[in-house]
Amino acid sequence: MAQTSNAGRPLSPHLQIYRGGLTMAMSIVHRATGIALYAGTLLLVWWLTAAATSEAYFDTVQRVFGSWIGQLVLFGFTWSLIHHTAGGIRHLIWDTGRGFDLPTVELGARITLASSIVITIALWAIAYGVM
């Protein structure tokens, strides 16, 4: 059982009593996007290595990235990059000592999520429009 203060509240947020919310989910997603960016960077290295190796190997890698699953992975990588960047900007604002009141924290989480989705879709729409 958790230790309690004189007011009957727990001294620390234990999983049995802590109610998760959007900000907790965004913290987890920020870490997950960091891991996804690491994997995506390995794909970028694979693509660059193929470009430096031979035309046939590069064409093979291009076919993989051009497939529906490859496009889905690249879309996820794009969203991870944009979402992680937006979260980083939010953390940068916090580093200035601003935005710590709960309504602002919640608003920042919503803006980060919404902007990452909108920017990713817009970026892909522009890319397909150019192609």
Salt bridges, closest charged atoms under 4 A:
GLU106 OE2 - ARG110 NH2 3.22
